[in-house]
Amino acid sequence: MFALETGLGGYAGAESEEPIRVWIERGDGSITRGLIGVLSEDGASIQLTGPASVAAGDDVAVRIAVSRNSPTLGAVARVLSVRSSGAAPECELEWTHSGPERGQLAALVASLS
């Protein structure tokens, strides 16, 4: 597994000073927003920027925005955990999708390294 540490603010690295934003949507339409701290081909660690409307075990739709000027990447995931310790809540996601979107995610991880 290759994992990309994007930093505390979710920054992708020297080329981009923009945080990698994520929107996590439950089946009932509620949305939780956050910043990606660690991104891999298997999942992501998200620092939530507001209250968590997700719980461990939820199947969710995810949109990843690397920059304001590029299209978002869609994914499907399962919430592994939600923690409220520290300054901001965090959640761990495990990607569950397959097909072309999985290849796009792999390409995104590779492009950010």
Secondary structure, 3 states (H helix, E strand, C coil): CCEEECCCCCEEECCEEEECEEEEECCCCCEEEEEEEEEECCEEEEEECCCCCCCCCCEEEEEEECCCCCCCEEEEEEEEEEECCCCCCEEEEEECCCCHHHHHHHHHHHHHC
